[in-house]
Amino acid sequence: MRKKKTFTIAVILIAILVVIFGGYMYFSSSNAEKNAASTEMAQVQRMKIKSTVSATGTIRPVDSVEVSSKITARIKSVLVKENDHVTAGQTVAILDGKDYEASNDQAEYKLINAKSKYNRVSYLNSIGAKSQEEMEDAQLTYDTAASNLEKTQSDLSETVIVAPMDGIVVGEPKSAGTMAVQGNSNPTVIMTIANMSTKQILAKVDETDIGSVKVGQNATFTVDTYTGKTFTAKVSKISQTDVTNSWNTNSSNSSASTSSTASVIYYYVVLDVDDPDNLLLPAMTARVDIVTSEKENALVVPISALKTDTKGSYVQLSLPDGTTEKRYVSTGIYSDEYVEIEDGLSDGDTVAITYKAKSSTATTSKNSRGGGPGGPPI
C-alpha cells in the first residue's frame, strides 16, 4: 500500500515537472519568435525627402484698420453694415455735432470781434493814438481767435467718419446712439475695415525650431473648416524677439511673461497666404508645416535602422554571406520615418531595422516643443 502511494506521488511530481518544463519551453519559444519578428531588414533606397517645422498660427488680413473718432460724441448714424465693401474717403458714420457746431459759431463770433478790434487799434496806432504794445495785444487776440476757430472747425469736421482705406467692414459696427470716446489708449472702435484680398498667418515657432526657419521657405497649412484641403504659404518675416519680449528687463511685462511661460520661448513667424478663392477668414486657426529642407532622389534608410555611439551614427549592414557589419554613416535630412545617408552606404544595400517602416512618404513634422526627429536618434 505504501509503495503504491509513493508511486502515485512520484507520477504527480513528474507530471508537474513536465508541465513546468513544457511551459518554459513554450514561453521561451514565443519570446524568441517575438524577438526575431521585431528585427527585420530594409533595403537602402532613393526617394524624395523633406524636413518640416510645425507651428500653429492665426489667419489675419495684411491690411486692416480700426476706425475710431478723434472727438468724443454720440454716434448719430452708421451708413454701412457688416461685410459691406467700402472705398477710401467714403462716409461710413456720422457723429452728433450739435455741441461742436455751437463751439464753432462762438469761435467765429470771437474772430470777427478780434478782427474789428485789431483794425481799430491798427488805425489808431498809425496816427499815434495807440501804443505799439496795445497794437501787439490786439494782434495776439486776433491770432488766438483764428487758431481757436481752426480747432473748432477741425472738431466739427471729425463728426463725419470716413473710411481710411478700401476694404470690407469686418464684424458688426457700433450702433447709432453709442457714445464714441476719443483717446490714445482705449478709444471706441466704431468699426473695423480690412482688405481681405491679401492674408497672412501669424505663427508661433518654438526656439528649438526657429533656427531652421528662413524667409522665402514654402509651407503648407490646413484649417478645421475645410477638411482635407491643403493651402500654401511662404515665410515673409521672422521676428527678432520672442513673443513676450522676455529678454528685455526694462519691458513692463517681461517679468510677468517670464513667470507665466517658464522656459518656453516662442518667436513670431509671418507667412504670406495663397488664397485665390478667398476661402479663409480672419482668426481661423492654421496648422502650418514649414519646409525647411528638401531633396529629390536622396539615398535613405528608415530612422529605426540608425544607431549612435561615441564614434557617431551607424547601421547594421547585412552582408551577402549572411553576417552583419557595423557601418558608420554620415547623415543629412531627417523626416518622420527616414534619414538621408550622405556617405557610408550604397543604393541597394540591406540594413537591419527594429521595426518595418509603414510608408514611403518622407516628411517630418516637428511639434511646437521641438518634437520629431531633429538629429540622430540615441
KOLBAMAR-124538 format. One line per field, with one value per residue (C-alpha): residue number from 1; x, y, z; chain. Coordinates in pm, 1 decimal. Layout:
<nuses>
lumlum: [NUM ...];
east: [X ...];
north: [Y ...];
up: [Z ...];
roba: [A ...];
</nuses>
This chain:
<nuses>
lumlum: [1 2 3 4 5 6 7 8 9 10 11 12 13 14 15 16 17 18 19 20 21 22 23 24 25 26 27 28 29 30 31 32 33 34 35 36 37 38 39 40 41 42 43 44 45 46 47 48 49 50 51 52 53 54 55 56 57 58 59 60 61 62 63 64 65 66 67 68 69 70 71 72 73 74 75 76 77 78 79 80 81 82 83 84 85 86 87 88 89 90 91 92 93 94 95 96 97 98 99 100 101 102 103 104 105 106 107 108 109 110 111 112 113 114 115 116 117 118 119 120 121 122 123 124 125 126 127 128 129 130 131 132 133 134 135 136 137 138 139 140 141 142 143 144 145 146 147 148 149 150 151 152 153 154 155 156 157 158 159 160 161 162 163 164 165 166 167 168 169 170 171 172 173 174 175 176 177 178 179 180 181 182 183 184 185 186 187 188 189 190 191 192 193 194 195 196 197 198 199 200 201 202 203 204 205 206 207 208 209 210 211 212 213 214 215 216 217 218 219 220 221 222 223 224 225 226 227 228 229 230 231 232 233 234 235 236 237 238 239 240 241 242 243 244 245 246 247 248 249 250 251 252 253 254 255 256 257 258 259 260 261 262 263 264 265 266 267 268 269 270 271 272 273 274 275 276 277 278 279 280 281 282 283 284 285 286 287 288 289 290 291 292 293 294 295 296 297 298 299 300 301 302 303 304 305 306 307 308 309 310 311 312 313 314 315 316 317 318 319 320 321 322 323 324 325 326 327 328 329 330 331 332 333 334 335 336 337 338 339 340 341 342 343 344 345 346 347 348 349 350 351 352 353 354 355 356 357 358 359 360 361 362 363 364 365 366 367 368 369 370 371 372 373 374 375 376 377 378];
east: [0.0 284.9 466.4 150.4 113.6 480.9 444.8 141.4 323.6 619.8 393.8 230.4 568.3 689.0 371.1 419.2 780.5 673.9 411.1 661.0 925.3 672.1 551.3 907.5 988.2 667.2 727.0 1094.7 996.3 730.8 973.4 1234.4 982.5 870.1 1227.3 1302.8 995.1 1097.3 1427.1 1370.1 1568.1 1522.0 1680.8 1862.1 1660.7 1620.1 1319.8 1218.0 1272.7 1186.5 1206.2 942.5 880.8 524.5 355.4 10.1 -95.4 -386.9 -517.4 -526.5 -558.4 -237.3 -403.6 -671.6 -765.3 -985.4 -1194.1 -1238.2 -1320.8 -1081.1 -1353.2 -1597.2 -1954.1 -2257.5 -2293.2 -2578.8 -2590.9 -2391.7 -2410.7 -2259.8 -2307.2 -2101.2 -1948.8 -2010.1 -1737.1 -1612.5 -1365.9 -1115.1 -1284.0 -1636.2 -1854.6 -1929.5 -2070.4 -2182.1 -2148.6 -2383.4 -2216.6 -2451.7 -2204.7 -1923.5 -2143.7 -2213.1 -1844.2 -1763.4 -2024.0 -1878.0 -1528.1 -1646.0 -1800.9 -1482.7 -1273.1 -1499.2 -1475.3 -1099.3 -1058.1 -1262.8 -1058.0 -733.1 -836.8 -937.0 -616.1 -411.6 -562.8 -517.3 -161.0 -91.0 -191.9 -13.3 -323.0 -234.5 95.3 289.6 218.0 -157.0 -110.5 72.4 -200.6 -465.8 -260.7 -230.3 -605.8 -677.5 -428.1 -568.1 -923.5 -818.2 -643.9 -949.4 -1169.8 -940.6 -969.2 -1347.2 -1373.2 -1144.6 -1351.5 -1670.1 -1526.1 -1443.1 -1813.8 -1810.0 -1628.0 -1477.0 -1311.3 -931.7 -881.5 -1054.6 -1181.2 -1463.4 -1637.6 -1533.5 -1769.6 -2074.2 -2016.9 -2127.3 -2491.8 -2637.9 -2667.0 -2337.2 -2101.4 -1777.8 -1497.3 -1168.5 -836.7 -489.7 -503.3 -860.1 -1073.7 -1413.9 -1374.7 -1671.4 -1589.9 -1304.3 -1217.0 -987.6 -850.1 -938.4 -762.9 -428.8 -387.0 -110.6 -55.0 95.8 250.3 443.6 756.2 945.2 1303.3 1430.7 1297.9 1335.4 1694.9 1574.4 1315.3 1423.2 1248.0 1128.8 1066.5 747.5 482.3 151.0 -129.8 -479.6 -777.6 -1052.1 -1337.9 -1201.3 -1132.2 -888.0 -792.9 -434.1 -336.7 6.1 204.2 554.1 762.0 786.6 915.2 1077.6 1061.4 1394.7 1248.4 1034.9 660.8 676.5 993.3 1121.3 1487.3 1416.2 1435.1 1312.7 987.9 686.2 554.4 882.6 880.2 516.7 562.5 871.5 699.7 388.9 563.2 852.4 1124.8 902.2 1017.0 834.8 904.2 651.0 683.3 471.0 369.1 203.8 -101.2 -211.1 -593.4 -716.8 -1069.8 -1092.7 -1196.9 -1006.3 -1147.9 -971.3 -896.4 -909.0 -651.4 -388.1 -176.5 138.6 420.0 718.5 950.0 1298.4 1490.6 1406.8 1592.8 1493.9 1631.3 1802.8 1960.0 1762.7 1715.3 1444.7 1529.2 1483.0 1792.5 2014.9 2203.4 2460.3 2757.5 3054.2 3201.2 2888.6 2593.1 2597.2 2378.5 2399.9 2477.7 2372.4 2649.2 2599.0 2731.0 2454.0 2667.5 2629.0 2877.8 2869.0 2890.8 2936.0 2748.9 2708.6 2350.7 2163.3 1792.2 1566.0 1197.1 936.2 1040.6 1354.8 1700.2 1922.8 2255.5 2521.5 2810.7 2869.8 2602.3 2510.5 2180.8 2053.1 2237.1 2037.6 2032.2 1874.0 1584.9 1389.7 1050.9 926.2 854.2 488.6 504.8 726.1 636.5 921.8 811.3 895.2 672.2 832.7 582.7 585.2 820.8 1070.0 913.7 1003.0 1348.7 1575.0 1900.8 2045.0 1848.0 2023.8];
north: [0.0 234.0 151.7 232.3 568.0 652.5 562.5 787.5 1083.1 1026.5 1023.5 1350.3 1516.1 1403.2 1537.0 1871.8 1890.5 1806.0 2082.9 2333.4 2236.2 2247.1 2591.5 2716.4 2586.7 2736.1 3082.5 3070.5 2980.7 3254.9 3519.0 3405.0 3426.4 3769.2 3897.3 3753.4 3921.0 4262.6 4251.5 4294.5 4401.8 4708.5 4796.1 5125.2 5320.4 5656.2 5885.6 6247.3 6351.8 6672.2 6812.7 7046.1 7254.9 7254.4 7551.4 7688.0 8034.7 8265.6 8391.2 8769.9 9027.9 9201.1 9544.1 9631.2 9935.5 10006.5 10312.9 10535.8 10900.2 11183.6 11351.7 11235.1 11237.7 11014.6 10820.6 10975.2 10725.6 10435.5 10418.2 10073.7 9725.1 9410.7 9268.0 9589.4 9694.7 10049.8 10277.4 10521.8 10854.0 10708.9 10838.0 10542.7 10710.4 11048.2 11172.5 11412.9 11751.4 11993.7 12086.6 12126.8 12341.2 12572.5 12593.1 12671.8 12950.2 13105.4 13085.4 13263.9 13544.8 13587.1 13603.4 13869.5 14071.9 14028.1 14137.3 14453.7 14537.9 14475.0 14701.1 14980.1 14960.1 14938.7 15264.9 15444.5 15321.5 15461.3 15813.0 15782.5 15734.9 15376.2 15239.0 14961.4 14738.5 14779.0 14700.5 14376.3 14277.3 14323.5 14112.1 13834.2 13838.7 13810.6 13526.9 13335.2 13371.2 13249.3 12947.2 12861.1 12877.2 12637.8 12393.1 12410.1 12367.3 12064.9 11912.7 11973.5 11801.4 11498.0 11435.6 11286.4 10948.9 10831.7 10504.3 10538.8 10255.6 10029.0 9707.7 9518.5 9601.3 9314.1 9244.4 9440.6 9819.1 10010.7 10109.3 10459.7 10607.3 10462.2 10713.4 10726.9 10811.9 10952.3 10850.8 10722.5 10414.4 10286.9 10473.0 10344.2 10135.5 10223.8 9956.3 9755.0 9766.1 9505.5 9434.1 9066.1 9018.8 8952.1 8748.0 8630.6 8375.1 8490.6 8168.1 8091.4 7877.7 7722.2 7834.5 7481.7 7509.7 7879.3 7837.0 7617.0 7867.3 8113.1 8386.1 8251.6 7894.0 7732.1 7597.4 7416.8 7452.5 7334.6 7486.8 7296.9 7425.3 7277.5 6915.0 6753.3 7078.5 7199.9 7563.7 7703.8 7991.3 8136.1 8270.1 8650.1 8765.8 8623.9 8822.6 8908.5 8890.0 8634.9 8685.6 8814.0 9022.0 8837.2 8926.0 9297.6 9353.2 9710.8 9588.1 9632.6 9280.7 9090.0 8964.3 8858.7 8690.1 8503.9 8366.4 8261.0 8084.6 7938.6 7834.0 7807.6 8060.5 8124.3 8354.9 8501.6 8396.6 8569.2 8373.9 8519.0 8310.5 8195.8 8211.5 8283.7 8163.1 8388.4 8098.1 8191.8 8419.4 8623.4 8442.1 8092.0 7859.9 7744.3 7434.7 7504.3 7284.2 7491.6 7304.2 7372.7 7136.6 6910.8 6682.8 6476.9 6126.1 6113.2 5788.5 5698.2 5432.0 5403.5 5601.0 5280.1 5141.3 5422.9 5392.8 5608.9 5560.0 5768.0 5747.3 5866.3 5723.9 5369.1 5093.1 4714.9 4634.2 4289.7 4121.9 3865.2 3580.3 3636.8 3818.2 4182.1 4465.6 4779.9 5054.3 5419.5 5669.9 6044.1 6168.1 6456.2 6540.6 6375.3 6307.3 6135.1 5787.8 5823.0 5973.7 6071.0 5888.3 6112.1 5868.6 5509.1 5314.9 5242.0 5206.8 4850.3 4775.4 4596.2 4709.4 4573.2 4765.6 4726.4 4769.8 4791.7 5137.5 5180.3 5445.4 5553.4 5920.3 6104.0 6410.7 6533.3 6730.9 6883.1 6995.9 7326.9 7194.9 7055.4 6710.5 6477.6 6368.9 6668.7 6476.8 6128.8 5908.0 5793.0];
up: [0.0 90.3 -236.4 -436.2 -260.4 -318.6 -686.0 -720.9 -565.3 -795.4 -1100.2 -989.6 -935.2 -1275.4 -1434.8 -1262.3 -1380.1 -1735.0 -1730.0 -1590.5 -1846.0 -2128.5 -2023.4 -2001.0 -2349.0 -2488.6 -2348.2 -2444.3 -2797.5 -2809.5 -2687.9 -2936.1 -3218.7 -3097.3 -3082.0 -3421.1 -3567.6 -3430.8 -3619.6 -3991.3 -4290.7 -4508.8 -4839.2 -4883.5 -5141.9 -5308.6 -5264.1 -5215.3 -4855.4 -4677.4 -4328.2 -4186.8 -3878.4 -3748.4 -3585.2 -3511.9 -3617.2 -3686.1 -4019.3 -4044.9 -4325.0 -4427.4 -4411.3 -4157.9 -3954.2 -3654.3 -3726.5 -3421.2 -3352.8 -3275.4 -3068.6 -2803.8 -2930.4 -2963.5 -3289.1 -3486.2 -3774.7 -3921.1 -4300.1 -4358.3 -4218.4 -4176.0 -4499.3 -4694.9 -4937.9 -4878.1 -5054.9 -4909.7 -4829.4 -4821.2 -4534.7 -4306.3 -3993.8 -3862.9 -3504.8 -3326.2 -3378.9 -3205.7 -2932.9 -3186.1 -3412.6 -3116.8 -3030.8 -3392.7 -3404.0 -3087.3 -3232.9 -3547.1 -3342.6 -3138.0 -3452.8 -3604.4 -3283.8 -3261.8 -3623.1 -3566.3 -3256.3 -3442.5 -3732.5 -3491.3 -3287.4 -3604.4 -3733.7 -3401.7 -3380.9 -3725.7 -3613.8 -3280.4 -3063.8 -2959.6 -2837.3 -3003.6 -2701.2 -2750.0 -3114.8 -3028.4 -2778.5 -3044.5 -3285.0 -3024.2 -2956.0 -3327.2 -3382.6 -3083.3 -3209.5 -3555.5 -3403.0 -3191.7 -3498.3 -3683.6 -3393.1 -3372.6 -3749.7 -3728.2 -3445.6 -3641.4 -3947.3 -3731.3 -3680.0 -4029.8 -4017.0 -4346.9 -4447.1 -4441.4 -4693.4 -4940.6 -4787.3 -4620.5 -4294.2 -4069.8 -3783.7 -3676.1 -3645.4 -3337.9 -3346.7 -3352.0 -3004.1 -2881.5 -2724.3 -2923.9 -2684.1 -2808.9 -2658.8 -2736.3 -2516.2 -2538.6 -2792.6 -2901.2 -3216.8 -3436.4 -3696.1 -3842.9 -4212.0 -4368.0 -4712.8 -4747.0 -5081.4 -4911.5 -4593.3 -4363.8 -4090.6 -3764.1 -3630.4 -3312.5 -3360.7 -3071.8 -3008.9 -3079.4 -3436.7 -3518.9 -3638.3 -3925.2 -4049.1 -4320.9 -4516.8 -4851.5 -4737.7 -4863.8 -4629.9 -4633.1 -4381.4 -4300.5 -4123.6 -3944.0 -4158.0 -4485.1 -4401.7 -4640.3 -4817.1 -4803.6 -4857.7 -4941.3 -4790.9 -4782.7 -4493.1 -4527.6 -4188.5 -3875.7 -3554.9 -3394.2 -3043.6 -2863.8 -2838.9 -2480.0 -2524.1 -2217.7 -2276.4 -2222.2 -1847.9 -1899.2 -2052.2 -1824.4 -1895.2 -1912.6 -1552.3 -1564.7 -1901.3 -1786.9 -1478.4 -1669.7 -1957.1 -1755.4 -2002.3 -2311.4 -2570.2 -2898.8 -3192.9 -3433.2 -3795.6 -4060.7 -4371.4 -4680.8 -4773.0 -5117.0 -5110.1 -5465.6 -5385.0 -5077.3 -4854.6 -4541.4 -4274.6 -4005.0 -3676.7 -3829.7 -3673.8 -3922.8 -3862.6 -4055.9 -4185.9 -4299.2 -4537.7 -4400.2 -4629.7 -4922.7 -5162.4 -5463.9 -5515.8 -5177.9 -5050.0 -4736.8 -4470.1 -4205.7 -3891.4 -3692.9 -3866.0 -3742.9 -3413.4 -3240.4 -3014.9 -2909.1 -3258.8 -3439.7 -3632.2 -3771.0 -3915.0 -3908.4 -4272.4 -4392.8 -4598.1 -4878.5 -4661.7 -4403.6 -4148.2 -4043.1 -4023.9 -3812.1 -4074.3 -3973.7 -4191.2 -4248.9 -4229.0 -4391.5 -4383.0 -4126.9 -4185.6 -3968.2 -4084.5 -4293.3 -4275.1 -4566.0 -4589.2 -4739.8 -4706.9 -4597.1 -4788.4 -5148.4 -5328.5 -5280.5 -4956.0 -4685.6 -4321.3 -4005.0 -3851.3 -3530.7 -3698.3 -4051.9 -4197.7 -4286.4 -4556.6 -4843.8 -4792.2 -4626.0 -4435.1 -4088.2 -3857.4 -3552.4 -3293.2 -3114.5 -2849.3 -3097.3 -3127.4 -3410.5 -3518.9 -3538.3 -3534.8 -3497.5 -3260.2 -2947.6];
roba: [A A A A A A A A A A A A A A A A A A A A A A A A A A A A A A A A A A A A A A A A A A A A A A A A A A A A A A A A A A A A A A A A A A A A A A A A A A A A A A A A A A A A A A A A A A A A A A A A A A A A A A A A A A A A A A A A A A A A A A A A A A A A A A A A A A A A A A A A A A A A A A A A A A A A A A A A A A A A A A A A A A A A A A A A A A A A A A A A A A A A A A A A A A A A A A A A A A A A A A A A A A A A A A A A A A A A A A A A A A A A A A A A A A A A A A A A A A A A A A A A A A A A A A A A A A A A A A A A A A A A A A A A A A A A A A A A A A A A A A A A A A A A A A A A A A A A A A A A A A A A A A A A A A A A A A A A A A A A A A A A A A A A A A A A A A A A A A A A A A A A A A A A A A A A A A A A A A A A A A A A A A A A A A A A A A A A A A A A A A];
</nuses>
